[in-house]
Amino acid sequence: MRVFVTGGSGFVGGRLIAALKARGDEVRALARSDKAAETVRALGAEPVRGDLDDAGALRRGMEGCDAVIHSAAHVKTWGHPEEFFRINVEGTQRVVDAARGAKVKVLVHLGSESMFVGGKPIVQADESWKRPEKPLGLYPLTKGLAEERVLAANGQDGLRTVVVRPRLIWGKGDLAVLPEIIEKVRSGQFRWIGGGHYLTSTCHVSNVVEGILLAIEKGRGGEAYFLTDGAPVEFRAFVTRMLDTAGVKAPEGSLPRGVANVLATVAETAWRVLPLGGEPPIHRSTLRLIGEEVTVNDAKARAELGYVGRMTHEAGLAEMRS
């Protein structure tokens, strides 16, 4: 196959390019900088210079491709609304439009369970769940709107669109989750919320790639699929083991959930109305995603795609230590 990838220089994108090349596919990857171009070239992909604002670059990259994998996104917890909408919503729409124009057969979009933040607790969520009317945070809001546009395009100009939603992506080379936790631990800012003794679903980056490749082949058009490593695990125990792979001892400090919610609300309000730099030290959306149980059900992916989730926690943690 010939595949076009957005976000190819990122954590998921890099693993994805490597997997595609290993099975003999020809890969092109969007690269918005010289550094990104060097990264994807080293992985074996042909860089296509441009970004999600560049409709021409997207169209050029997709010409002659069989599939498009859209993994690029503005993954932040705080910032200007215009930037979130420009990248996550309008950028995704440009990807969809370019795929339709290039007569691509299938588009797989990397979604997120975060789109449900702001509604009821995300406990054993499945694909029948509806987005809340008022998502909590710009990332959940714009990821939900992006997914809506992808699924709405299914069948247009012969394009089949599929969404995969991994929960809490982790693994060796993680550029976001573990490094941020380590930074907060070392600065003394990290606290377990309510002790951290609640369940969470997780999805190793190799399992994310497995799900994406299966979605290209078997995903039903206009459908979304959750992906996990299997049975949920205790959040505190899992994060403690990840920290251990980096030689970092997990802290003992804890913060009651009610107190954390009050602090997050006050902090977000202060950062909105006062000329404060940076971002709040705590966010309500983050509390909902890692400060309480978040579990999703991937039975649909296992039944329809043949998804297994072959990378276990033990193997993934061992890889992180290597």
SETOR-983140 format. One record per residue (C-alpha): residue number from 1; chain; x negated, y negated, z. Coordinates in steps of 0.1 Angstrom, whole numbers. Each point is the difference from the previous one (the first is absolute). Example, Ala and Ser with C-alpha at 12.3 -4.5 7.8 and 13.67 -1.06 7.14 Angstrom:
BEGIN
+-----+-----+-------+-------+-------+
! seq ! mol !     x !     y !     z !
+-----+-----+-------+-------+-------+
!   1 !   A !  -123 !    45 !    78 !
!   2 !   A !   -14 !   -34 !    -7 !
+-----+-----+-------+-------+-------+
This chain:
BEGIN
+-----+-----+-------+-------+-------+
! seq ! mol !     x !     y !     z !
+-----+-----+-------+-------+-------+
!   1 !   A !     0 !     0 !     0 !
!   2 !   A !    -9 !   -36 !    -3 !
!   3 !   A !     9 !   -19 !    33 !
!   4 !   A !     0 !   -36 !    10 !
!   5 !   A !    -5 !    -8 !    37 !
!   6 !   A !     5 !   -32 !    19 !
!   7 !   A !   -18 !    -4 !    33 !
!   8 !   A !   -27 !    24 !   -12 !
!   9 !   A !   -28 !   -16 !    21 !
!  10 !   A !    20 !     6 !    32 !
!  11 !   A !     2 !    29 !    24 !
!  12 !   A !    27 !    19 !   -17 !
!  13 !   A !    -9 !   -11 !   -35 !
!  14 !   A !   -36 !    11 !     3 !
!  15 !   A !    10 !    35 !    11 !
!  16 !   A !    27 !     1 !   -27 !
!  17 !   A !   -25 !    -9 !   -28 !
!  18 !   A !   -24 !    27 !    13 !
!  19 !   A !    28 !    26 !    -1 !
!  20 !   A !    12 !   -10 !   -34 !
!  21 !   A !   -36 !     1 !   -14 !
!  22 !   A !    -6 !    34 !    16 !
!  23 !   A !    29 !    15 !   -18 !
!  24 !   A !   -11 !   -14 !   -34 !
!  25 !   A !    22 !   -31 !    -4 !
!  26 !   A !   -11 !   -32 !   -16 !
!  27 !   A !     5 !   -29 !    25 !
!  28 !   A !     2 !   -37 !    -4 !
!  29 !   A !     2 !   -22 !    31 !
!  30 !   A !    10 !   -36 !     5 !
!  31 !   A !   -29 !   -20 !    15 !
!  32 !   A !     4 !   -36 !    12 !
!  33 !   A !   -37 !    -6 !     8 !
!  34 !   A !   -35 !    10 !   -11 !
!  35 !   A !    -3 !    20 !    32 !
!  36 !   A !    33 !    19 !    -6 !
!  37 !   A !   -11 !     7 !   -36 !
!  38 !   A !   -33 !    15 !    13 !
!  39 !   A !    18 !    21 !    25 !
!  40 !   A !    25 !    16 !   -25 !
!  41 !   A !   -27 !     4 !   -26 !
!  42 !   A !   -21 !    19 !    25 !
!  43 !   A !    30 !    23 !     6 !
!  44 !   A !     2 !     7 !   -37 !
!  45 !   A !    29 !   -23 !   -10 !
!  46 !   A !    -1 !   -26 !   -27 !
!  47 !   A !     5 !   -34 !    16 !
!  48 !   A !    26 !   -24 !   -14 !
!  49 !   A !    -7 !   -35 !    12 !
!  50 !   A !    30 !   -18 !    13 !
!  51 !   A !    25 !     0 !    29 !
!  52 !   A !    37 !     4 !     6 !
!  53 !   A !     6 !   -35 !   -12 !
!  54 !   A !   -15 !     8 !   -34 !
!  55 !   A !    28 !    16 !   -22 !
!  56 !   A !   -24 !     2 !   -29 !
!  57 !   A !   -26 !    20 !    19 !
!  58 !   A !    26 !    24 !    12 !
!  59 !   A !    14 !     6 !   -34 !
!  60 !   A !   -35 !     5 !   -15 !
!  61 !   A !    -9 !    24 !    27 !
!  62 !   A !    32 !    20 !    -5 !
!  63 !   A !    -2 !     3 !   -37 !
!  64 !   A !    -1 !    37 !   -10 !
!  65 !   A !     4 !    12 !    36 !
!  66 !   A !    22 !    28 !    10 !
!  67 !   A !     4 !   -11 !    37 !
!  68 !   A !    -4 !   -30 !    22 !
!  69 !   A !    -7 !     2 !    37 !
!  70 !   A !     7 !   -33 !    19 !
!  71 !   A !   -18 !     0 !    33 !
!  72 !   A !   -11 !   -36 !     2 !
!  73 !   A !    18 !   -22 !    26 !
!  74 !   A !    -5 !   -29 !    24 !
!  75 !   A !    -4 !    20 !    32 !
!  76 !   A !     1 !   -26 !    27 !
!  77 !   A !    20 !    -6 !    31 !
!  78 !   A !     0 !   -38 !    -2 !
!  79 !   A !    -4 !   -27 !   -27 !
!  80 !   A !    18 !   -22 !   -25 !
!  81 !   A !    33 !    13 !   -13 !
!  82 !   A !    -9 !   -11 !   -35 !
!  83 !   A !   -30 !    23 !    -1 !
!  84 !   A !    19 !    30 !    12 !
!  85 !   A !    27 !    -5 !   -26 !
!  86 !   A !   -24 !    -8 !   -28 !
!  87 !   A !   -21 !    31 !     5 !
!  88 !   A !    24 !    26 !    14 !
!  89 !   A !    32 !    -9 !   -18 !
!  90 !   A !    -8 !   -20 !   -31 !
!  91 !   A !   -32 !    19 !    -5 !
!  92 !   A !    19 !    33 !     1 !
!  93 !   A !    25 !   -13 !   -24 !
!  94 !   A !   -28 !    -9 !   -24 !
!  95 !   A !   -13 !    36 !     3 !
!  96 !   A !    34 !    13 !    -8 !
!  97 !   A !     4 !   -23 !   -30 !
!  98 !   A !   -34 !     9 !   -14 !
!  99 !   A !     7 !    37 !     4 !
! 100 !   A !    32 !    -3 !   -19 !
! 101 !   A !   -16 !   -21 !   -27 !
! 102 !   A !   -29 !    25 !    -4 !
! 103 !   A !    25 !    29 !    -2 !
! 104 !   A !   -16 !    18 !    30 !
! 105 !   A !    18 !    32 !    10 !
! 106 !   A !    -1 !    -2 !    38 !
! 107 !   A !    -8 !   -26 !    26 !
! 108 !   A !    -7 !    11 !    36 !
! 109 !   A !     2 !   -27 !    26 !
! 110 !   A !   -17 !     2 !    35 !
! 111 !   A !    28 !   -10 !    24 !
! 112 !   A !     1 !    -2 !    38 !
! 113 !   A !    21 !    10 !    29 !
! 114 !   A !    -5 !   -36 !    13 !
! 115 !   A !    29 !   -11 !   -22 !
! 116 !   A !    23 !    13 !    27 !
! 117 !   A !   -14 !   -22 !    28 !
! 118 !   A !    27 !   -22 !    13 !
! 119 !   A !    27 !    26 !     0 !
! 120 !   A !     6 !    29 !    23 !
! 121 !   A !   -31 !    19 !    14 !
! 122 !   A !   -18 !    19 !   -27 !
! 123 !   A !     5 !    34 !    14 !
! 124 !   A !     2 !    30 !   -24 !
! 125 !   A !     8 !   -23 !   -28 !
! 126 !   A !     7 !    15 !   -34 !
! 127 !   A !     7 !   -13 !   -35 !
! 128 !   A !    37 !    -6 !     7 !
! 129 !   A !    -9 !   -29 !    23 !
! 130 !   A !     9 !   -35 !   -12 !
! 131 !   A !   -22 !   -31 !     4 !
! 132 !   A !    11 !   -23 !    29 !
! 133 !   A !    17 !   -33 !   -10 !
! 134 !   A !   -27 !   -20 !    17 !
! 135 !   A !   -34 !    19 !     0 !
! 136 !   A !   -24 !   -11 !    27 !
! 137 !   A !   -31 !   -16 !   -16 !
! 138 !   A !   -11 !   -10 !   -35 !
! 139 !   A !   -17 !    32 !    -8 !
! 140 !   A !    30 !    22 !     8 !
! 141 !   A !    23 !   -24 !   -19 !
! 142 !   A !   -21 !    -2 !   -31 !
! 143 !   A !    -9 !    37 !    -2 !
! 144 !   A !    37 !     8 !     1 !
! 145 !   A !     8 !   -25 !   -27 !
! 146 !   A !   -29 !    14 !   -21 !
! 147 !   A !    13 !    35 !     3 !
! 148 !   A !    35 !   -11 !    -9 !
! 149 !   A !   -13 !   -14 !   -33 !
! 150 !   A !   -20 !    31 !    -8 !
! 151 !   A !    30 !    23 !     5 !
! 152 !   A !    23 !   -23 !   -19 !
! 153 !   A !   -22 !     3 !   -31 !
! 154 !   A !     4 !    37 !    -2 !
! 155 !   A !    11 !    11 !   -35 !
! 156 !   A !    -7 !   -34 !   -16 !
! 157 !   A !   -20 !     4 !   -32 !
! 158 !   A !    -5 !    36 !     8 !
! 159 !   A !   -19 !    -7 !    33 !
! 160 !   A !     4 !    24 !    29 !
! 161 !   A !    -6 !   -17 !    33 !
! 162 !   A !    -8 !    18 !    33 !
! 163 !   A !   -10 !   -13 !    34 !
! 164 !   A !   -21 !    18 !    27 !
! 165 !   A !     1 !   -12 !    36 !
! 166 !   A !   -29 !    13 !    21 !
! 167 !   A !     1 !    -9 !    37 !
! 168 !   A !   -32 !   -13 !    18 !
! 169 !   A !   -27 !     7 !   -26 !
! 170 !   A !   -33 !    11 !    16 !
! 171 !   A !   -33 !    17 !    -8 !
! 172 !   A !   -36 !    -6 !    -8 !
! 173 !   A !    -5 !   -33 !   -17 !
! 174 !   A !    30 !   -16 !    15 !
! 175 !   A !    -3 !   -38 !    -4 !
! 176 !   A !    29 !   -12 !    22 !
! 177 !   A !    15 !    21 !    28 !
! 178 !   A !   -29 !    14 !    19 !
! 179 !   A !   -24 !   -29 !    -6 !
! 180 !   A !    26 !   -24 !    14 !
! 181 !   A !     6 !    22 !    31 !
! 182 !   A !   -38 !     3 !     6 !
! 183 !   A !    -3 !   -38 !    -2 !
! 184 !   A !    27 !    -5 !    26 !
! 185 !   A !   -14 !    26 !    23 !
! 186 !   A !   -35 !   -15 !    -1 !
! 187 !   A !    14 !   -35 !     6 !
! 188 !   A !    21 !    12 !    29 !
! 189 !   A !    32 !    -9 !   -17 !
! 190 !   A !    14 !    35 !    -5 !
! 191 !   A !    28 !    13 !    22 !
! 192 !   A !    22 !    31 !    -3 !
! 193 !   A !    36 !   -10 !    -3 !
! 194 !   A !    21 !    18 !    27 !
! 195 !   A !   -29 !    23 !     5 !
! 196 !   A !    -2 !    11 !   -36 !
! 197 !   A !    17 !    34 !     8 !
! 198 !   A !    24 !     1 !   -29 !
! 199 !   A !     1 !    19 !   -33 !
! 200 !   A !   -12 !   -12 !   -34 !
! 201 !   A !    -1 !    14 !   -34 !
! 202 !   A !   -33 !    -3 !   -19 !
! 203 !   A !   -13 !     6 !   -35 !
! 204 !   A !   -36 !     6 !    -9 !
! 205 !   A !   -12 !   -18 !   -31 !
! 206 !   A !    -7 !    34 !   -17 !
! 207 !   A !    37 !     9 !     6 !
! 208 !   A !    11 !   -34 !   -14 !
! 209 !   A !   -19 !     8 !   -32 !
! 210 !   A !    15 !    35 !    -1 !
! 211 !   A !    35 !   -15 !     2 !
! 212 !   A !    -7 !   -26 !   -27 !
! 213 !   A !   -13 !    25 !   -25 !
! 214 !   A !    30 !    23 !     6 !
! 215 !   A !    23 !   -30 !    -4 !
! 216 !   A !   -15 !    -7 !   -34 !
! 217 !   A !     8 !    35 !   -11 !
! 218 !   A !    32 !    10 !    19 !
! 219 !   A !    15 !   -32 !    16 !
! 220 !   A !    36 !    -6 !   -10 !
! 221 !   A !     5 !   -34 !   -16 !
! 222 !   A !    15 !   -26 !    23 !
! 223 !   A !    -9 !    19 !    32 !
! 224 !   A !   -22 !    -6 !    30 !
! 225 !   A !   -19 !    26 !    20 !
! 226 !   A !   -15 !    -2 !    35 !
! 227 !   A !   -34 !    16 !     6 !
! 228 !   A !   -15 !    12 !    33 !
! 229 !   A !   -27 !    23 !    13 !
! 230 !   A !    28 !    22 !    15 !
! 231 !   A !    12 !     1 !    35 !
! 232 !   A !    -2 !   -34 !    19 !
! 233 !   A !   -27 !    -4 !    27 !
! 234 !   A !    -3 !   -22 !    31 !
! 235 !   A !   -13 !   -34 !   -11 !
! 236 !   A !   -24 !    -5 !    29 !
! 237 !   A !   -16 !    34 !    -4 !
! 238 !   A !    -4 !    -4 !   -37 !
! 239 !   A !   -15 !   -35 !     2 !
! 240 !   A !   -23 !    11 !    28 !
! 241 !   A !   -14 !    28 !   -22 !
! 242 !   A !    -5 !   -24 !   -29 !
! 243 !   A !   -19 !   -25 !    22 !
! 244 !   A !   -21 !    29 !    12 !
! 245 !   A !   -12 !     7 !   -36 !
! 246 !   A !   -15 !   -35 !     0 !
! 247 !   A !   -15 !     4 !    35 !
! 248 !   A !    24 !   -24 !    16 !
! 249 !   A !    16 !     9 !    33 !
! 250 !   A !    38 !    -6 !     1 !
! 251 !   A !    10 !   -26 !    26 !
! 252 !   A !    23 !     6 !    29 !
! 253 !   A !    19 !   -33 !     1 !
! 254 !   A !    38 !     0 !    -7 !
! 255 !   A !    27 !   -26 !    -5 !
! 256 !   A !    37 !     6 !     7 !
! 257 !   A !    19 !    -1 !   -33 !
! 258 !   A !    24 !   -27 !    12 !
! 259 !   A !   -29 !   -23 !    10 !
! 260 !   A !   -17 !     6 !   -33 !
! 261 !   A !    32 !    -9 !   -19 !
! 262 !   A !     3 !   -33 !    19 !
! 263 !   A !   -36 !    -8 !    -6 !
! 264 !   A !     3 !     7 !   -37 !
! 265 !   A !    31 !   -21 !    -4 !
! 266 !   A !   -16 !   -30 !    19 !
! 267 !   A !   -33 !     4 !   -20 !
! 268 !   A !    17 !     1 !   -34 !
! 269 !   A !    21 !   -31 !     9 !
! 270 !   A !   -30 !   -19 !    11 !
! 271 !   A !   -19 !     8 !   -31 !
! 272 !   A !    29 !   -11 !   -22 !
! 273 !   A !     5 !   -34 !    17 !
! 274 !   A !   -35 !   -10 !    11 !
! 275 !   A !   -30 !    -7 !   -21 !
! 276 !   A !   -18 !    32 !    12 !
! 277 !   A !   -26 !    17 !   -21 !
! 278 !   A !    -2 !    37 !    -9 !
! 279 !   A !    30 !    21 !    10 !
! 280 !   A !    18 !    11 !    32 !
! 281 !   A !   -19 !    26 !    22 !
! 282 !   A !    31 !    22 !     0 !
! 283 !   A !    29 !     4 !   -25 !
! 284 !   A !    35 !    14 !     4 !
! 285 !   A !    -2 !    20 !   -31 !
! 286 !   A !   -33 !    16 !    11 !
! 287 !   A !    17 !     9 !    33 !
! 288 !   A !    28 !    18 !   -18 !
! 289 !   A !   -25 !    19 !   -22 !
! 290 !   A !   -26 !    11 !    25 !
! 291 !   A !    14 !    -9 !    34 !
! 292 !   A !    29 !    25 !    -1 !
! 293 !   A !    10 !    32 !   -16 !
! 294 !   A !    -1 !     0 !   -38 !
! 295 !   A !     7 !    33 !   -16 !
! 296 !   A !    12 !     9 !   -35 !
! 297 !   A !    12 !    32 !   -16 !
! 298 !   A !   -18 !    11 !   -32 !
! 299 !   A !    22 !    31 !    -7 !
! 300 !   A !    11 !   -15 !   -33 !
! 301 !   A !   -36 !    -3 !   -13 !
! 302 !   A !    -7 !    36 !    11 !
! 303 !   A !    31 !    14 !   -16 !
! 304 !   A !     0 !   -20 !   -33 !
! 305 !   A !   -37 !    -8 !    -6 !
! 306 !   A !   -16 !    31 !    15 !
! 307 !   A !   -18 !   -23 !    24 !
! 308 !   A !   -21 !    18 !    26 !
! 309 !   A !   -22 !   -26 !    17 !
! 310 !   A !   -30 !    22 !    -1 !
! 311 !   A !   -24 !   -22 !    21 !
! 312 !   A !     5 !     8 !    36 !
! 313 !   A !    -7 !   -23 !    30 !
! 314 !   A !   -30 !    22 !    10 !
! 315 !   A !   -15 !     0 !   -35 !
! 316 !   A !     6 !   -37 !    -4 !
! 317 !   A !   -15 !    -9 !    33 !
! 318 !   A !   -30 !    22 !    -7 !
! 319 !   A !    -5 !   -18 !   -33 !
! 320 !   A !     0 !   -34 !    18 !
! 321 !   A !   -28 !    13 !    23 !
! 322 !   A !   -21 !    10 !   -30 !
+-----+-----+-------+-------+-------+
